[in-house]
Structures are given as C-alpha cells and as structure tokens.
Amino acid sequence: MSPFTVLPLSGSLRKASLNTAMLKMAADCAPPALRTNPHRDLGDLPLFNPDLEVNEPPSVARLRNDIDMADAVIIASPEYAHGVSGVMKNALDWMVASGVFVDKPVVLWNASPRASIALAALRETLVVMSASLVNEAALEMLIQPSDGVEAPANPDPVAMRHALLALERALRFRHHSPGASVSLRPIPSPQHPRP
Ligand SMILES: Cc1cc2nc3c(=O)[nH]c(=O)nc-3n(C[C@H](O)[C@H](O)[C@H](O)COP(=O)(O)O)c2cc1C
C-alpha cells in the first residue's frame, strides 16, 4: 500500500515559528507509512471575502487542492490574545464553502500547552466544518526558542513518533473500514511535565 500523505499547516508566518518548527520535525519522526508534505505557507492567501469566492483566487484553489489530496492534515497554530491566529482562521474560512474538510482526518498539535483557549476555538471551528479529529494523535509539546532559533529547545521526538504512529493506525483503520470514524480508543501516551 502506498504511504499516506500528510499535510502540515502552520498558523504562524514567523520565520522562527515554534509551531512551524514542530511541524517540520514531523518529517524526521514520521514512520515510513506516512509521507509528510513540506509545511504549507498560508501567507499567500488574501483576506477572506465571500465576494471573491465566485472567482476563486489561485492561492485558495491551491490550498483546497492540497487538503483534498492529503489523507490527513496536521495543524499547529499559535494563540494570539486568547484567539486563533488570523492566519489560520483566514485559511479555514476560505475552506468552509468547499467542504474540503468534511470527514478529513485532522490532527491538532500545539507548541505551547498554555495556549489552550485558541486550541479549543480551533477545535470548535473544525468540528463545525465536519472535520474528523484524530484525538489520539493530538500532541502538546512545550517548545521554547533557543539562541539559534532555527532549532527550538525541548523537542521530544519520542512523543511525536508516538503521535504519528497513532495517526497511521487511525488512517489504516479508516482505509480498511471506509465510512467508519477514524477515532479509536485512546492509546497510552508518554507523560510530559506541564509548565
Ligand atoms: C500579540 C501577541 C499575543 C499573544 N497572545 C497570547 C495568548 O493569548 N496566549 C498565549 O499562550 N500566548 C500568546 N502569545 C504568545 C505566542 O502564542 C507565542 O509567541 C507563540 O510561540 C507564537 O507562535 P509561533 O512561535 O509559532 O510563531 C502572544 C504573542 C503575541 C505576539
């Protein structure tokens, strides 16, 4: 069976983004059965305006196509003033009408466990878009900037590998049982100290 394609989406445009760094790390931690596409930059999308949906902007069409082609999407997005980043919300708003997220396996990752309000709001938005959240592959990992910001401190490859294996398991289940929910019973995950 060919590998499952996973699309990482970051809600941060910062060059030194911890959420983007977390998503990039997935390429090294993924089991062979998961092929992670390069992280997708959402900065090329125009601000959402339903009037523009009649002639879909090319950047919006590209994102919709990327999501459509992916077996699963992993989202990592920062919290700004207790809200979902505008970058991520803008991208999701563009996707609503297409229905591309309907039944799409989506995993929520978070580079800052204290940012729980935005995470809950993001979850709510995806639920209302009928995405299929793969909770057993969710991951909260305190990642902190280091001096050479390109390599953030505290990454935990074991926990990430564990999450990606859970995603692979859910996708295999879905593949063998079309129409079934991807949600499986939670599997034990390693313990992580909270800040
Ligand atoms: C304007 C602003 C508002 C922020 N508000 C919050 C917040 O409400 N809660 C929180 O946990 N972090 C908040 N932060 C911290 C960011 O979420 C944090 O810097 C995060 O690492 C940014 O994501 P990134 O590293 O992927 O770019 C805020 C940062 C900025 C610049």
The ligand as an SDF file (V2000), in Angstrom:
LIG
                    3D

 31 33  0  0  0  0  0  0  0  0999 V2000
    0.3600   39.8300   20.0730 C   0  0  0  0  0  0  0  0  0  0  0  0
    0.6020   38.5380   20.7750 C   0  0  0  0  0  0  0  0  0  0  0  0
   -0.3880   37.9770   21.5620 C   0  0  0  0  0  0  0  0  0  0  0  0
   -0.1820   36.7560   22.1990 C   0  0  0  0  0  0  0  0  0  0  0  0
   -1.1880   36.2320   22.9630 N   0  0  0  0  0  0  0  0  0  0  0  0
   -1.0140   35.0330   23.5680 C   0  0  0  0  0  0  0  0  0  0  0  0
   -2.0650   34.4330   24.3160 C   0  0  0  0  0  0  0  0  0  0  0  0
   -3.1490   34.9630   24.4370 O   0  0  0  0  0  0  0  0  0  0  0  0
   -1.8280   33.2270   24.8830 N   0  0  0  0  0  0  0  0  0  0  0  0
   -0.6290   32.5740   24.7470 C   0  0  0  0  0  0  0  0  0  0  0  0
   -0.4790   31.4680   25.2770 O   0  0  0  0  0  0  0  0  0  0  0  0
    0.3890   33.1290   24.0330 N   0  0  0  0  0  0  0  0  0  0  0  0
    0.2210   34.3290   23.4430 C   0  0  0  0  0  0  0  0  0  0  0  0
    1.2330   34.8820   22.7050 N   0  0  0  0  0  0  0  0  0  0  0  0
    2.4800   34.1310   22.5610 C   0  0  0  0  0  0  0  0  0  0  0  0
    2.5210   33.3800   21.2370 C   0  0  0  0  0  0  0  0  0  0  0  0
    1.4500   32.4750   21.1380 O   0  0  0  0  0  0  0  0  0  0  0  0
    3.8440   32.6310   21.1520 C   0  0  0  0  0  0  0  0  0  0  0  0
    4.8470   33.6130   20.9540 O   0  0  0  0  0  0  0  0  0  0  0  0
    3.9080   31.5850   20.0660 C   0  0  0  0  0  0  0  0  0  0  0  0
    5.1640   30.9600   20.1520 O   0  0  0  0  0  0  0  0  0  0  0  0
    3.7710   32.1690   18.6790 C   0  0  0  0  0  0  0  0  0  0  0  0
    3.7310   31.1010   17.7660 O   0  0  0  0  0  0  0  0  0  0  0  0
    4.9220   30.8150   16.7740 P   0  0  0  0  0  0  0  0  0  0  0  0
    6.1870   30.6250   17.5880 O   0  0  0  0  0  0  0  0  0  0  0  0
    4.5470   29.5640   16.0500 O   0  0  0  0  0  0  0  0  0  0  0  0
    5.0570   31.9930   15.8500 O   0  0  0  0  0  0  0  0  0  0  0  0
    1.0480   36.0910   22.0620 C   0  0  0  0  0  0  0  0  0  0  0  0
    2.0450   36.6660   21.2580 C   0  0  0  0  0  0  0  0  0  0  0  0
    1.8380   37.8650   20.6290 C   0  0  0  0  0  0  0  0  0  0  0  0
    2.9230   38.4490   19.7490 C   0  0  0  0  0  0  0  0  0  0  0  0
  1  2  1  0
  2  3  1  0
  2 30  2  0
  3  4  2  0
  4  5  1  0
  4 28  1  0
  5  6  2  0
  6  7  1  0
  6 13  1  0
  7  8  2  0
  7  9  1  0
  9 10  1  0
 10 11  2  0
 10 12  1  0
 12 13  2  0
 13 14  1  0
 14 15  1  0
 14 28  1  0
 15 16  1  0
 16 17  1  0
 16 18  1  0
 18 19  1  0
 18 20  1  0
 20 21  1  0
 20 22  1  0
 22 23  1  0
 23 24  1  0
 24 25  2  0
 24 26  1  0
 24 27  1  0
 28 29  2  0
 29 30  1  0
 30 31  1  0
M  END
$$$$
